[in-house]
Amino acid sequence: LESEIARAQAAEAAMLALEGLRETAARLYLNETGHSWRPAGGSRANHGAALTSAVVDGRDFLRARVESRRKAVMPEGTPVVFAGGRLSFPTDEEAKIFAGNVWDTLDKVREHVADLVLVHGGDTKGVDRLAASWAERRKVPQLTFSLDRRLGQRAGFRRNEQMLSLNPRYVVAFAGNGVLERLVIQAKEKAISVVDRRGPLGTHPKRWALEAAAA
């Protein structure tokens, strides 16, 4: 048991050191590009945040090590689902306005959900990328559900089911495709509050229509 504990402690120390280097590199990437870095596959777990000085030697240490791994990939807090598609804009100014609306919306949601865990699809080319950058800057934990390509056309709908199974406090919806529209419908069927920003440039669609009519 003693040798097993020693090996486990050495492996734990090496893992935490490598995670520290990775997080430093991720912060530099964020500062240089403005975007959140995530691995091509798997989780970007943070075991260091889960381990405490209360962990002791012996069998308790080994059990705690398993528990710390679980916590590292299962952030504690209140899930909020974010969804949006791959959008393009005719001008850089409109793109900046849209990005600002994404950040402002998430800031307002966070005012109501202090322990927010951002749940999204992890698309590095879509609106998810803006949300991930927001979470990185605000130090908000993220939970991503990538598409299972083996499911073909069913993949997006399966991801919807997985995200809604977390019983999120809100679904924040920006413009997207039919899969996203289905997510909004299912959320409403489950009595989950939808923060609807599917209007032009990330605005509330009904509010935008009223303002356009008044103008």
C-alpha positions as CSV (number, residue, x, y, z in Angstrom):
1,L,0.0,0.0,0.0
2,E,2.8,2.4,0.9
3,S,4.5,2.0,-2.5
4,E,1.2,2.4,-4.3
5,I,0.5,5.6,-2.4
6,A,4.0,7.0,-3.2
7,R,3.5,6.2,-6.9
8,A,0.1,7.9,-6.8
9,Q,1.5,11.0,-5.1
10,A,4.3,11.3,-7.6
11,A,1.9,10.9,-10.5
12,E,-0.4,13.5,-8.9
13,A,2.4,16.0,-8.5
14,A,3.5,15.6,-12.1
15,M,0.0,15.9,-13.4
16,L,-0.6,19.2,-11.4
17,A,2.7,20.6,-12.7
18,L,1.7,19.9,-16.3
19,E,-1.7,21.3,-15.8
20,G,-0.1,24.5,-14.4
21,L,2.0,24.8,-17.6
22,R,-1.0,24.2,-19.8
23,E,-3.1,26.8,-18.0
24,T,-0.3,29.4,-18.3
25,A,-0.1,28.6,-22.1
26,A,-3.9,28.9,-22.3
27,R,-3.9,32.3,-20.7
28,L,-1.2,33.5,-23.1
29,Y,-3.3,32.2,-26.1
30,L,-6.4,34.0,-24.8
31,N,-4.4,37.3,-24.4
32,E,-2.9,37.0,-27.9
33,T,-5.9,35.8,-29.9
34,G,-8.9,36.8,-27.7
35,H,-10.2,33.2,-27.9
36,S,-10.5,30.4,-25.4
37,W,-8.1,27.4,-26.0
38,R,-9.5,23.9,-25.7
39,P,-7.9,20.5,-26.6
40,A,-8.9,18.9,-29.8
41,G,-10.5,16.1,-27.8
42,G,-11.5,15.4,-24.2
43,S,-11.7,17.7,-21.3
44,R,-9.6,20.5,-20.1
45,A,-9.8,19.3,-16.5
46,N,-8.4,21.2,-13.5
47,H,-7.5,18.8,-10.8
48,G,-5.6,21.5,-8.8
49,A,-8.9,23.2,-8.1
50,A,-10.3,20.0,-6.7
51,L,-7.5,18.9,-4.4
52,T,-7.1,20.4,-0.9
53,S,-4.8,20.0,2.1
54,A,-7.5,17.8,3.7
55,V,-6.4,14.9,1.5
56,V,-4.4,12.5,3.6
57,D,-2.2,9.4,3.2
58,G,-3.5,5.9,3.1
59,R,-6.6,4.5,1.6
60,D,-8.4,7.8,2.1
61,F,-5.8,9.4,-0.2
62,L,-6.5,6.9,-3.0
63,R,-10.2,7.3,-2.7
64,A,-9.8,11.1,-2.7
65,R,-7.7,10.9,-5.8
66,V,-10.6,9.2,-7.7
67,E,-13.0,11.8,-6.3
68,S,-10.8,14.7,-7.4
69,R,-10.7,13.3,-10.9
70,R,-14.5,13.2,-11.0
71,K,-14.8,16.8,-9.7
72,A,-12.2,18.0,-12.2
73,V,-14.4,17.0,-15.2
74,M,-17.7,17.7,-13.5
75,P,-17.8,21.4,-12.6
76,E,-20.1,22.2,-9.7
77,G,-22.7,24.9,-10.3
78,T,-25.9,25.8,-12.1
79,P,-26.0,24.8,-15.8
80,V,-26.9,27.4,-18.4
81,V,-27.1,26.2,-22.0
82,F,-25.7,28.5,-24.7
83,A,-26.5,27.8,-28.4
84,G,-25.9,29.6,-31.7
85,G,-24.9,28.8,-35.2
86,R,-22.1,29.9,-37.6
87,L,-23.0,33.4,-38.7
88,S,-21.4,35.9,-41.1
89,F,-21.7,39.6,-41.2
90,P,-21.3,42.1,-44.1
91,T,-19.1,44.5,-42.0
92,D,-16.6,44.2,-39.1
93,E,-18.7,46.8,-37.3
94,E,-21.8,44.5,-37.3
95,A,-19.6,41.6,-36.2
96,K,-18.4,43.6,-33.2
97,I,-21.9,44.7,-32.3
98,F,-23.0,41.0,-32.4
99,A,-20.1,39.9,-30.3
100,G,-20.8,42.7,-27.8
101,N,-24.4,41.5,-27.5
102,V,-23.3,38.0,-26.8
103,W,-21.1,39.1,-23.9
104,D,-23.7,41.6,-22.6
105,T,-26.3,38.8,-22.6
106,L,-24.1,36.4,-20.7
107,D,-23.1,39.1,-18.2
108,K,-26.8,39.7,-17.5
109,V,-27.5,36.0,-17.1
110,R,-24.6,35.7,-14.7
111,E,-26.1,38.4,-12.5
112,H,-29.0,36.0,-11.9
113,V,-26.9,32.8,-11.7
114,A,-23.8,33.5,-9.7
115,D,-22.5,29.9,-9.9
116,L,-23.1,29.6,-13.6
117,V,-21.6,26.7,-15.6
118,L,-21.7,27.5,-19.3
119,V,-22.8,24.5,-21.4
120,H,-22.3,24.7,-25.1
121,G,-21.3,22.7,-28.2
122,G,-17.7,23.7,-28.3
123,D,-17.8,24.8,-32.0
124,T,-14.5,26.7,-32.6
125,K,-15.9,28.4,-35.7
126,G,-19.3,29.4,-34.5
127,V,-20.9,31.6,-31.9
128,D,-19.8,29.0,-29.3
129,R,-16.3,30.5,-29.7
130,L,-17.5,33.9,-28.5
131,A,-19.2,32.3,-25.5
132,A,-16.1,30.3,-24.6
133,S,-14.0,33.4,-24.7
134,W,-16.4,35.2,-22.4
135,A,-16.3,32.2,-20.0
136,E,-12.5,32.2,-20.1
137,R,-12.3,35.9,-19.3
138,R,-14.9,35.7,-16.5
139,K,-13.4,32.5,-15.1
140,V,-16.7,30.6,-15.6
141,P,-16.4,26.8,-15.9
142,Q,-17.5,25.3,-19.2
143,L,-19.0,22.0,-20.1
144,T,-18.9,21.2,-23.9
145,F,-20.9,18.6,-25.8
146,S,-19.3,18.0,-29.2
147,L,-21.2,16.4,-32.0
148,D,-21.0,12.6,-32.2
149,R,-20.4,12.3,-36.0
150,R,-21.3,8.6,-35.9
151,L,-24.9,9.6,-35.5
152,G,-25.0,11.5,-38.8
153,Q,-28.0,13.9,-39.1
154,R,-29.2,12.8,-35.7
155,A,-26.0,14.1,-34.0
156,G,-27.3,17.7,-33.3
157,F,-30.6,16.5,-31.9
158,R,-28.8,14.0,-29.6
159,R,-26.7,16.8,-28.3
160,N,-29.8,18.9,-27.6
161,E,-31.1,16.0,-25.5
162,Q,-27.8,15.7,-23.6
163,M,-27.6,19.4,-22.7
164,L,-31.3,19.6,-21.7
165,S,-30.8,16.5,-19.5
166,L,-28.8,18.7,-17.2
167,N,-31.9,20.6,-16.3
168,P,-30.4,24.0,-17.0
169,R,-31.6,27.2,-15.4
170,Y,-31.7,29.0,-18.8
171,V,-31.2,28.3,-22.5
172,V,-29.5,31.3,-24.2
173,A,-30.3,31.1,-27.9
174,F,-28.8,33.1,-30.7
175,A,-29.6,32.5,-34.4
176,G,-28.9,29.1,-35.8
177,N,-30.3,26.3,-37.8
178,G,-33.2,23.9,-37.4
179,V,-31.5,21.9,-34.7
180,L,-31.2,25.0,-32.6
181,E,-34.9,25.9,-33.2
182,R,-35.7,22.4,-32.0
183,L,-33.6,23.0,-28.8
184,V,-35.7,26.1,-28.1
185,I,-39.0,24.2,-28.6
186,Q,-37.9,21.4,-26.3
187,A,-36.6,23.8,-23.6
188,K,-40.0,25.5,-23.5
189,E,-41.8,22.2,-23.4
190,K,-39.7,21.4,-20.3
191,A,-40.6,24.8,-18.8
192,I,-36.9,26.0,-19.0
193,S,-36.6,29.7,-19.4
194,V,-35.3,30.8,-22.8
195,V,-33.2,33.9,-23.3
196,D,-34.1,34.6,-26.9
197,R,-31.5,36.5,-28.9
198,R,-32.3,35.2,-32.3
199,G,-33.1,38.7,-33.7
200,P,-30.7,40.7,-36.0
201,L,-27.2,41.1,-34.5
202,G,-28.1,39.1,-31.4
203,T,-31.1,41.1,-30.3
204,H,-34.5,40.0,-28.9
205,P,-36.6,39.2,-32.0
206,K,-39.9,40.7,-30.7
207,R,-38.2,43.8,-29.3
208,W,-36.4,44.4,-32.5
209,A,-39.6,44.0,-34.5
210,L,-41.4,46.6,-32.3
211,E,-38.5,49.0,-32.6
212,A,-38.3,48.5,-36.4
213,A,-42.1,49.1,-36.7
214,A,-41.9,52.3,-34.5
215,A,-39.1,53.6,-36.7
